[in-house]
């Protein structure tokens, strides 16, 4: 079986689905924000810095079909247990690896000498957008960066779709006893 590389190293502001970005600013309303503040023209905000992966379709980015880029947060697996303690459990990690925990997926580590990276966990529940112009600036400023290669990019997109296409039924099918 041939070995397919997970990543290629790219430079510049060109964006594609599966681009790995570090230290993206996420602007959020402060927890104490009240709707009355908005009516007065004030919204207290926080800026959170998050590593992210581009989820917007490459064709939409290339053909100028979007002004905002959809991103999902990702974390180093060794540090992710502070975010979600259940991720320290080997059984839970195996379930994620097997696609049984829809909220998460893994990205392999990178041994590329120009852009090493440990195993990452993508959280599809941490979704945000940034203006495409800002994401392009971030990409350019990062210099050499990682981009997922096929089929791993498509696997990421499919895992993302599975998370959002779930349908909760009010009642399960009652199977007869065998």
PyMOL commands that place a pseudoatom at each C-alpha (Angstrom):
pseudoatom trace, name=CA, resn=UNK, resi=1, chain=A, elem=C, hetatm=0, pos=[0.000, 0.000, 0.000]
pseudoatom trace, name=CA, resn=UNK, resi=2, chain=A, elem=C, hetatm=0, pos=[1.449, 3.356, -0.978]
pseudoatom trace, name=CA, resn=UNK, resi=3, chain=A, elem=C, hetatm=0, pos=[1.763, 6.122, 1.563]
pseudoatom trace, name=CA, resn=UNK, resi=4, chain=A, elem=C, hetatm=0, pos=[-0.357, 9.174, 0.835]
pseudoatom trace, name=CA, resn=UNK, resi=5, chain=A, elem=C, hetatm=0, pos=[0.899, 12.408, 2.403]
pseudoatom trace, name=CA, resn=UNK, resi=6, chain=A, elem=C, hetatm=0, pos=[-1.542, 14.145, 4.702]
pseudoatom trace, name=CA, resn=UNK, resi=7, chain=A, elem=C, hetatm=0, pos=[-0.248, 17.625, 3.966]
pseudoatom trace, name=CA, resn=UNK, resi=8, chain=A, elem=C, hetatm=0, pos=[1.470, 19.820, 1.470]
pseudoatom trace, name=CA, resn=UNK, resi=9, chain=A, elem=C, hetatm=0, pos=[3.263, 23.000, 2.492]
pseudoatom trace, name=CA, resn=UNK, resi=10, chain=A, elem=C, hetatm=0, pos=[1.973, 26.173, 0.824]
pseudoatom trace, name=CA, resn=UNK, resi=11, chain=A, elem=C, hetatm=0, pos=[2.659, 29.897, 1.061]
pseudoatom trace, name=CA, resn=UNK, resi=12, chain=A, elem=C, hetatm=0, pos=[0.746, 33.041, 0.231]
pseudoatom trace, name=CA, resn=UNK, resi=13, chain=A, elem=C, hetatm=0, pos=[-2.832, 34.161, 0.618]
pseudoatom trace, name=CA, resn=UNK, resi=14, chain=A, elem=C, hetatm=0, pos=[-4.457, 31.580, -1.662]
pseudoatom trace, name=CA, resn=UNK, resi=15, chain=A, elem=C, hetatm=0, pos=[-7.052, 29.657, 0.372]
pseudoatom trace, name=CA, resn=UNK, resi=16, chain=A, elem=C, hetatm=0, pos=[-8.470, 26.155, 0.039]
pseudoatom trace, name=CA, resn=UNK, resi=17, chain=A, elem=C, hetatm=0, pos=[-10.604, 23.897, 2.155]
pseudoatom trace, name=CA, resn=UNK, resi=18, chain=A, elem=C, hetatm=0, pos=[-8.326, 22.082, 4.574]
pseudoatom trace, name=CA, resn=UNK, resi=19, chain=A, elem=C, hetatm=0, pos=[-5.858, 24.933, 5.082]
pseudoatom trace, name=CA, resn=UNK, resi=20, chain=A, elem=C, hetatm=0, pos=[-4.432, 24.834, 8.600]
pseudoatom trace, name=CA, resn=UNK, resi=21, chain=A, elem=C, hetatm=0, pos=[-4.174, 28.236, 10.259]
pseudoatom trace, name=CA, resn=UNK, resi=22, chain=A, elem=C, hetatm=0, pos=[-2.829, 29.177, 13.657]
pseudoatom trace, name=CA, resn=UNK, resi=23, chain=A, elem=C, hetatm=0, pos=[-3.790, 32.025, 15.969]
pseudoatom trace, name=CA, resn=UNK, resi=24, chain=A, elem=C, hetatm=0, pos=[-6.977, 33.225, 14.285]
pseudoatom trace, name=CA, resn=UNK, resi=25, chain=A, elem=C, hetatm=0, pos=[-8.814, 36.000, 16.138]
pseudoatom trace, name=CA, resn=UNK, resi=26, chain=A, elem=C, hetatm=0, pos=[-12.419, 35.210, 17.056]
pseudoatom trace, name=CA, resn=UNK, resi=27, chain=A, elem=C, hetatm=0, pos=[-14.515, 38.186, 18.135]
pseudoatom trace, name=CA, resn=UNK, resi=28, chain=A, elem=C, hetatm=0, pos=[-17.224, 37.245, 20.654]
pseudoatom trace, name=CA, resn=UNK, resi=29, chain=A, elem=C, hetatm=0, pos=[-19.731, 39.194, 22.716]
pseudoatom trace, name=CA, resn=UNK, resi=30, chain=A, elem=C, hetatm=0, pos=[-18.610, 39.320, 26.350]
pseudoatom trace, name=CA, resn=UNK, resi=31, chain=A, elem=C, hetatm=0, pos=[-20.562, 36.961, 28.657]
pseudoatom trace, name=CA, resn=UNK, resi=32, chain=A, elem=C, hetatm=0, pos=[-22.071, 39.894, 30.546]
pseudoatom trace, name=CA, resn=UNK, resi=33, chain=A, elem=C, hetatm=0, pos=[-23.480, 41.421, 27.341]
pseudoatom trace, name=CA, resn=UNK, resi=34, chain=A, elem=C, hetatm=0, pos=[-27.173, 42.263, 27.431]
pseudoatom trace, name=CA, resn=UNK, resi=35, chain=A, elem=C, hetatm=0, pos=[-29.478, 43.084, 24.532]
pseudoatom trace, name=CA, resn=UNK, resi=36, chain=A, elem=C, hetatm=0, pos=[-30.004, 46.527, 26.090]
pseudoatom trace, name=CA, resn=UNK, resi=37, chain=A, elem=C, hetatm=0, pos=[-26.317, 47.252, 25.403]
pseudoatom trace, name=CA, resn=UNK, resi=38, chain=A, elem=C, hetatm=0, pos=[-26.918, 46.663, 21.701]
pseudoatom trace, name=CA, resn=UNK, resi=39, chain=A, elem=C, hetatm=0, pos=[-29.833, 49.077, 21.675]
pseudoatom trace, name=CA, resn=UNK, resi=40, chain=A, elem=C, hetatm=0, pos=[-27.497, 51.687, 23.143]
pseudoatom trace, name=CA, resn=UNK, resi=41, chain=A, elem=C, hetatm=0, pos=[-24.952, 50.975, 20.411]
pseudoatom trace, name=CA, resn=UNK, resi=42, chain=A, elem=C, hetatm=0, pos=[-22.458, 49.205, 22.669]
pseudoatom trace, name=CA, resn=UNK, resi=43, chain=A, elem=C, hetatm=0, pos=[-21.460, 45.560, 22.620]
pseudoatom trace, name=CA, resn=UNK, resi=44, chain=A, elem=C, hetatm=0, pos=[-18.611, 44.563, 24.945]
pseudoatom trace, name=CA, resn=UNK, resi=45, chain=A, elem=C, hetatm=0, pos=[-16.471, 42.001, 23.151]
pseudoatom trace, name=CA, resn=UNK, resi=46, chain=A, elem=C, hetatm=0, pos=[-13.675, 39.536, 23.766]
pseudoatom trace, name=CA, resn=UNK, resi=47, chain=A, elem=C, hetatm=0, pos=[-11.074, 38.372, 21.286]
pseudoatom trace, name=CA, resn=UNK, resi=48, chain=A, elem=C, hetatm=0, pos=[-10.218, 34.698, 21.555]
pseudoatom trace, name=CA, resn=UNK, resi=49, chain=A, elem=C, hetatm=0, pos=[-7.211, 33.332, 19.663]
pseudoatom trace, name=CA, resn=UNK, resi=50, chain=A, elem=C, hetatm=0, pos=[-7.930, 29.937, 18.088]
pseudoatom trace, name=CA, resn=UNK, resi=51, chain=A, elem=C, hetatm=0, pos=[-6.150, 27.585, 15.706]
pseudoatom trace, name=CA, resn=UNK, resi=52, chain=A, elem=C, hetatm=0, pos=[-8.493, 26.829, 12.806]
pseudoatom trace, name=CA, resn=UNK, resi=53, chain=A, elem=C, hetatm=0, pos=[-9.005, 24.796, 9.666]
pseudoatom trace, name=CA, resn=UNK, resi=54, chain=A, elem=C, hetatm=0, pos=[-10.750, 26.225, 6.597]
pseudoatom trace, name=CA, resn=UNK, resi=55, chain=A, elem=C, hetatm=0, pos=[-14.071, 24.461, 5.933]
pseudoatom trace, name=CA, resn=UNK, resi=56, chain=A, elem=C, hetatm=0, pos=[-15.421, 26.612, 3.076]
pseudoatom trace, name=CA, resn=UNK, resi=57, chain=A, elem=C, hetatm=0, pos=[-15.414, 24.730, -0.229]
pseudoatom trace, name=CA, resn=UNK, resi=58, chain=A, elem=C, hetatm=0, pos=[-12.312, 25.434, -2.327]
pseudoatom trace, name=CA, resn=UNK, resi=59, chain=A, elem=C, hetatm=0, pos=[-14.404, 26.149, -5.432]
pseudoatom trace, name=CA, resn=UNK, resi=60, chain=A, elem=C, hetatm=0, pos=[-16.346, 28.854, -3.578]
pseudoatom trace, name=CA, resn=UNK, resi=61, chain=A, elem=C, hetatm=0, pos=[-13.105, 30.450, -2.418]
pseudoatom trace, name=CA, resn=UNK, resi=62, chain=A, elem=C, hetatm=0, pos=[-11.460, 30.304, -5.856]
pseudoatom trace, name=CA, resn=UNK, resi=63, chain=A, elem=C, hetatm=0, pos=[-14.509, 31.608, -7.731]
pseudoatom trace, name=CA, resn=UNK, resi=64, chain=A, elem=C, hetatm=0, pos=[-15.162, 34.509, -5.349]
pseudoatom trace, name=CA, resn=UNK, resi=65, chain=A, elem=C, hetatm=0, pos=[-18.557, 33.068, -4.309]
pseudoatom trace, name=CA, resn=UNK, resi=66, chain=A, elem=C, hetatm=0, pos=[-18.104, 33.946, -0.620]
pseudoatom trace, name=CA, resn=UNK, resi=67, chain=A, elem=C, hetatm=0, pos=[-17.046, 36.958, 1.402]
pseudoatom trace, name=CA, resn=UNK, resi=68, chain=A, elem=C, hetatm=0, pos=[-16.807, 35.041, 4.693]
pseudoatom trace, name=CA, resn=UNK, resi=69, chain=A, elem=C, hetatm=0, pos=[-14.703, 31.938, 5.354]
pseudoatom trace, name=CA, resn=UNK, resi=70, chain=A, elem=C, hetatm=0, pos=[-16.129, 29.154, 7.503]
pseudoatom trace, name=CA, resn=UNK, resi=71, chain=A, elem=C, hetatm=0, pos=[-13.588, 27.813, 9.999]
pseudoatom trace, name=CA, resn=UNK, resi=72, chain=A, elem=C, hetatm=0, pos=[-13.520, 25.180, 12.744]
pseudoatom trace, name=CA, resn=UNK, resi=73, chain=A, elem=C, hetatm=0, pos=[-11.275, 25.271, 15.774]
pseudoatom trace, name=CA, resn=UNK, resi=74, chain=A, elem=C, hetatm=0, pos=[-8.588, 22.644, 16.267]
pseudoatom trace, name=CA, resn=UNK, resi=75, chain=A, elem=C, hetatm=0, pos=[-6.337, 21.904, 19.217]
pseudoatom trace, name=CA, resn=UNK, resi=76, chain=A, elem=C, hetatm=0, pos=[-3.202, 19.915, 19.894]
pseudoatom trace, name=CA, resn=UNK, resi=77, chain=A, elem=C, hetatm=0, pos=[-4.387, 16.549, 21.186]
pseudoatom trace, name=CA, resn=UNK, resi=78, chain=A, elem=C, hetatm=0, pos=[-2.102, 16.717, 24.216]
pseudoatom trace, name=CA, resn=UNK, resi=79, chain=A, elem=C, hetatm=0, pos=[-3.588, 20.085, 25.224]
pseudoatom trace, name=CA, resn=UNK, resi=80, chain=A, elem=C, hetatm=0, pos=[-7.199, 19.302, 24.278]
pseudoatom trace, name=CA, resn=UNK, resi=81, chain=A, elem=C, hetatm=0, pos=[-7.966, 17.583, 27.576]
pseudoatom trace, name=CA, resn=UNK, resi=82, chain=A, elem=C, hetatm=0, pos=[-8.137, 21.031, 29.211]
pseudoatom trace, name=CA, resn=UNK, resi=83, chain=A, elem=C, hetatm=0, pos=[-10.907, 21.845, 26.719]
pseudoatom trace, name=CA, resn=UNK, resi=84, chain=A, elem=C, hetatm=0, pos=[-12.749, 18.509, 27.140]
pseudoatom trace, name=CA, resn=UNK, resi=85, chain=A, elem=C, hetatm=0, pos=[-11.514, 16.086, 29.824]
pseudoatom trace, name=CA, resn=UNK, resi=86, chain=A, elem=C, hetatm=0, pos=[-13.186, 13.095, 28.169]
pseudoatom trace, name=CA, resn=UNK, resi=87, chain=A, elem=C, hetatm=0, pos=[-10.633, 13.395, 25.344]
pseudoatom trace, name=CA, resn=UNK, resi=88, chain=A, elem=C, hetatm=0, pos=[-7.982, 11.925, 27.652]
pseudoatom trace, name=CA, resn=UNK, resi=89, chain=A, elem=C, hetatm=0, pos=[-9.817, 8.586, 27.574]
pseudoatom trace, name=CA, resn=UNK, resi=90, chain=A, elem=C, hetatm=0, pos=[-8.290, 6.103, 25.108]
pseudoatom trace, name=CA, resn=UNK, resi=91, chain=A, elem=C, hetatm=0, pos=[-11.687, 4.552, 24.433]
pseudoatom trace, name=CA, resn=UNK, resi=92, chain=A, elem=C, hetatm=0, pos=[-13.145, 7.952, 23.539]
pseudoatom trace, name=CA, resn=UNK, resi=93, chain=A, elem=C, hetatm=0, pos=[-10.195, 8.645, 21.244]
pseudoatom trace, name=CA, resn=UNK, resi=94, chain=A, elem=C, hetatm=0, pos=[-10.764, 5.305, 19.509]
pseudoatom trace, name=CA, resn=UNK, resi=95, chain=A, elem=C, hetatm=0, pos=[-14.446, 6.196, 19.021]
pseudoatom trace, name=CA, resn=UNK, resi=96, chain=A, elem=C, hetatm=0, pos=[-13.458, 9.538, 17.480]
pseudoatom trace, name=CA, resn=UNK, resi=97, chain=A, elem=C, hetatm=0, pos=[-10.945, 7.805, 15.231]
pseudoatom trace, name=CA, resn=UNK, resi=98, chain=A, elem=C, hetatm=0, pos=[-13.677, 5.401, 14.084]
pseudoatom trace, name=CA, resn=UNK, resi=99, chain=A, elem=C, hetatm=0, pos=[-16.108, 8.254, 13.331]
pseudoatom trace, name=CA, resn=UNK, resi=100, chain=A, elem=C, hetatm=0, pos=[-18.472, 7.377, 16.185]
pseudoatom trace, name=CA, resn=UNK, resi=101, chain=A, elem=C, hetatm=0, pos=[-18.252, 10.777, 17.907]
pseudoatom trace, name=CA, resn=UNK, resi=102, chain=A, elem=C, hetatm=0, pos=[-19.559, 13.165, 15.275]
pseudoatom trace, name=CA, resn=UNK, resi=103, chain=A, elem=C, hetatm=0, pos=[-18.424, 16.367, 16.957]
pseudoatom trace, name=CA, resn=UNK, resi=104, chain=A, elem=C, hetatm=0, pos=[-14.709, 15.614, 16.556]
pseudoatom trace, name=CA, resn=UNK, resi=105, chain=A, elem=C, hetatm=0, pos=[-12.196, 14.330, 14.055]
pseudoatom trace, name=CA, resn=UNK, resi=106, chain=A, elem=C, hetatm=0, pos=[-8.423, 13.988, 14.135]
pseudoatom trace, name=CA, resn=UNK, resi=107, chain=A, elem=C, hetatm=0, pos=[-5.759, 15.501, 11.921]
pseudoatom trace, name=CA, resn=UNK, resi=108, chain=A, elem=C, hetatm=0, pos=[-2.500, 13.565, 11.673]
pseudoatom trace, name=CA, resn=UNK, resi=109, chain=A, elem=C, hetatm=0, pos=[0.756, 15.025, 12.877]
pseudoatom trace, name=CA, resn=UNK, resi=110, chain=A, elem=C, hetatm=0, pos=[3.142, 16.644, 10.421]
pseudoatom trace, name=CA, resn=UNK, resi=111, chain=A, elem=C, hetatm=0, pos=[6.807, 15.739, 10.351]
pseudoatom trace, name=CA, resn=UNK, resi=112, chain=A, elem=C, hetatm=0, pos=[7.482, 18.247, 7.594]
pseudoatom trace, name=CA, resn=UNK, resi=113, chain=A, elem=C, hetatm=0, pos=[10.687, 20.073, 8.592]
pseudoatom trace, name=CA, resn=UNK, resi=114, chain=A, elem=C, hetatm=0, pos=[9.271, 23.451, 7.535]
pseudoatom trace, name=CA, resn=UNK, resi=115, chain=A, elem=C, hetatm=0, pos=[5.981, 23.049, 9.409]
pseudoatom trace, name=CA, resn=UNK, resi=116, chain=A, elem=C, hetatm=0, pos=[5.945, 20.369, 12.122]
pseudoatom trace, name=CA, resn=UNK, resi=117, chain=A, elem=C, hetatm=0, pos=[2.696, 19.855, 14.018]
pseudoatom trace, name=CA, resn=UNK, resi=118, chain=A, elem=C, hetatm=0, pos=[1.416, 17.340, 16.567]
pseudoatom trace, name=CA, resn=UNK, resi=119, chain=A, elem=C, hetatm=0, pos=[-1.808, 15.357, 16.218]
pseudoatom trace, name=CA, resn=UNK, resi=120, chain=A, elem=C, hetatm=0, pos=[-4.739, 17.791, 16.244]
pseudoatom trace, name=CA, resn=UNK, resi=121, chain=A, elem=C, hetatm=0, pos=[-8.394, 17.382, 17.136]
pseudoatom trace, name=CA, resn=UNK, resi=122, chain=A, elem=C, hetatm=0, pos=[-10.958, 19.369, 15.158]
pseudoatom trace, name=CA, resn=UNK, resi=123, chain=A, elem=C, hetatm=0, pos=[-14.120, 20.424, 16.998]
pseudoatom trace, name=CA, resn=UNK, resi=124, chain=A, elem=C, hetatm=0, pos=[-17.039, 20.830, 14.583]
pseudoatom trace, name=CA, resn=UNK, resi=125, chain=A, elem=C, hetatm=0, pos=[-18.996, 22.375, 17.452]
pseudoatom trace, name=CA, resn=UNK, resi=126, chain=A, elem=C, hetatm=0, pos=[-16.588, 25.326, 17.421]
pseudoatom trace, name=CA, resn=UNK, resi=127, chain=A, elem=C, hetatm=0, pos=[-17.534, 26.995, 14.155]
pseudoatom trace, name=CA, resn=UNK, resi=128, chain=A, elem=C, hetatm=0, pos=[-16.959, 30.616, 13.228]
pseudoatom trace, name=CA, resn=UNK, resi=129, chain=A, elem=C, hetatm=0, pos=[-16.523, 32.851, 10.215]
pseudoatom trace, name=CA, resn=UNK, resi=130, chain=A, elem=C, hetatm=0, pos=[-14.058, 35.569, 9.377]
pseudoatom trace, name=CA, resn=UNK, resi=131, chain=A, elem=C, hetatm=0, pos=[-14.014, 37.906, 6.393]
pseudoatom trace, name=CA, resn=UNK, resi=132, chain=A, elem=C, hetatm=0, pos=[-12.099, 36.335, 3.526]
pseudoatom trace, name=CA, resn=UNK, resi=133, chain=A, elem=C, hetatm=0, pos=[-9.788, 39.357, 3.358]
pseudoatom trace, name=CA, resn=UNK, resi=134, chain=A, elem=C, hetatm=0, pos=[-8.724, 38.796, 6.978]
pseudoatom trace, name=CA, resn=UNK, resi=135, chain=A, elem=C, hetatm=0, pos=[-8.193, 35.058, 6.494]
pseudoatom trace, name=CA, resn=UNK, resi=136, chain=A, elem=C, hetatm=0, pos=[-6.045, 35.782, 3.436]
pseudoatom trace, name=CA, resn=UNK, resi=137, chain=A, elem=C, hetatm=0, pos=[-3.944, 38.194, 5.495]
pseudoatom trace, name=CA, resn=UNK, resi=138, chain=A, elem=C, hetatm=0, pos=[-3.548, 35.570, 8.232]
pseudoatom trace, name=CA, resn=UNK, resi=139, chain=A, elem=C, hetatm=0, pos=[-2.512, 32.976, 5.657]
pseudoatom trace, name=CA, resn=UNK, resi=140, chain=A, elem=C, hetatm=0, pos=[0.052, 35.308, 4.119]
pseudoatom trace, name=CA, resn=UNK, resi=141, chain=A, elem=C, hetatm=0, pos=[1.464, 36.325, 7.518]
pseudoatom trace, name=CA, resn=UNK, resi=142, chain=A, elem=C, hetatm=0, pos=[1.955, 32.697, 8.552]
pseudoatom trace, name=CA, resn=UNK, resi=143, chain=A, elem=C, hetatm=0, pos=[4.406, 32.050, 5.747]
pseudoatom trace, name=CA, resn=UNK, resi=144, chain=A, elem=C, hetatm=0, pos=[4.740, 28.329, 5.123]
pseudoatom trace, name=CA, resn=UNK, resi=145, chain=A, elem=C, hetatm=0, pos=[1.645, 26.507, 6.287]
pseudoatom trace, name=CA, resn=UNK, resi=146, chain=A, elem=C, hetatm=0, pos=[-0.009, 23.135, 5.978]
pseudoatom trace, name=CA, resn=UNK, resi=147, chain=A, elem=C, hetatm=0, pos=[-2.825, 22.245, 3.594]
pseudoatom trace, name=CA, resn=UNK, resi=148, chain=A, elem=C, hetatm=0, pos=[-4.651, 18.915, 3.764]
pseudoatom trace, name=CA, resn=UNK, resi=149, chain=A, elem=C, hetatm=0, pos=[-4.188, 16.726, 0.702]
pseudoatom trace, name=CA, resn=UNK, resi=150, chain=A, elem=C, hetatm=0, pos=[-6.819, 14.464, -0.869]
pseudoatom trace, name=CA, resn=UNK, resi=151, chain=A, elem=C, hetatm=0, pos=[-8.377, 12.192, 0.341]
pseudoatom trace, name=CA, resn=UNK, resi=152, chain=A, elem=C, hetatm=0, pos=[-7.895, 13.599, 3.857]
pseudoatom trace, name=CA, resn=UNK, resi=153, chain=A, elem=C, hetatm=0, pos=[-9.427, 16.953, 2.908]
pseudoatom trace, name=CA, resn=UNK, resi=154, chain=A, elem=C, hetatm=0, pos=[-12.554, 15.190, 1.628]
pseudoatom trace, name=CA, resn=UNK, resi=155, chain=A, elem=C, hetatm=0, pos=[-12.642, 13.009, 4.749]
pseudoatom trace, name=CA, resn=UNK, resi=156, chain=A, elem=C, hetatm=0, pos=[-12.642, 16.178, 6.883]
pseudoatom trace, name=CA, resn=UNK, resi=157, chain=A, elem=C, hetatm=0, pos=[-15.471, 17.687, 4.808]
pseudoatom trace, name=CA, resn=UNK, resi=158, chain=A, elem=C, hetatm=0, pos=[-17.500, 14.484, 5.070]
pseudoatom trace, name=CA, resn=UNK, resi=159, chain=A, elem=C, hetatm=0, pos=[-17.028, 14.311, 8.850]
pseudoatom trace, name=CA, resn=UNK, resi=160, chain=A, elem=C, hetatm=0, pos=[-18.155, 17.955, 9.083]
pseudoatom trace, name=CA, resn=UNK, resi=161, chain=A, elem=C, hetatm=0, pos=[-21.257, 17.171, 7.011]
pseudoatom trace, name=CA, resn=UNK, resi=162, chain=A, elem=C, hetatm=0, pos=[-22.105, 14.149, 9.205]
pseudoatom trace, name=CA, resn=UNK, resi=163, chain=A, elem=C, hetatm=0, pos=[-22.024, 16.369, 12.299]
pseudoatom trace, name=CA, resn=UNK, resi=164, chain=A, elem=C, hetatm=0, pos=[-24.485, 18.874, 10.828]
pseudoatom trace, name=CA, resn=UNK, resi=165, chain=A, elem=C, hetatm=0, pos=[-26.804, 16.481, 8.999]
pseudoatom trace, name=CA, resn=UNK, resi=166, chain=A, elem=C, hetatm=0, pos=[-27.808, 14.532, 12.104]
pseudoatom trace, name=CA, resn=UNK, resi=167, chain=A, elem=C, hetatm=0, pos=[-31.537, 14.259, 12.717]
pseudoatom trace, name=CA, resn=UNK, resi=168, chain=A, elem=C, hetatm=0, pos=[-32.820, 13.560, 16.201]
pseudoatom trace, name=CA, resn=UNK, resi=169, chain=A, elem=C, hetatm=0, pos=[-35.993, 11.487, 16.140]
pseudoatom trace, name=CA, resn=UNK, resi=170, chain=A, elem=C, hetatm=0, pos=[-38.650, 11.997, 18.809]
pseudoatom trace, name=CA, resn=UNK, resi=171, chain=A, elem=C, hetatm=0, pos=[-39.067, 8.235, 18.998]
pseudoatom trace, name=CA, resn=UNK, resi=172, chain=A, elem=C, hetatm=0, pos=[-36.885, 5.323, 17.880]
pseudoatom trace, name=CA, resn=UNK, resi=173, chain=A, elem=C, hetatm=0, pos=[-38.182, 2.346, 15.892]
pseudoatom trace, name=CA, resn=UNK, resi=174, chain=A, elem=C, hetatm=0, pos=[-39.375, -0.389, 18.238]
pseudoatom trace, name=CA, resn=UNK, resi=175, chain=A, elem=C, hetatm=0, pos=[-37.893, -3.669, 17.024]
pseudoatom trace, name=CA, resn=UNK, resi=176, chain=A, elem=C, hetatm=0, pos=[-39.706, -6.935, 17.763]
pseudoatom trace, name=CA, resn=UNK, resi=177, chain=A, elem=C, hetatm=0, pos=[-37.970, -9.459, 19.996]
pseudoatom trace, name=CA, resn=UNK, resi=178, chain=A, elem=C, hetatm=0, pos=[-36.158, -12.184, 17.999]
for i in range(1, 178): cmd.bond("trace and resi %d" % i, "trace and resi %d" % (i + 1))
show_as sticks, trace
zoom trace
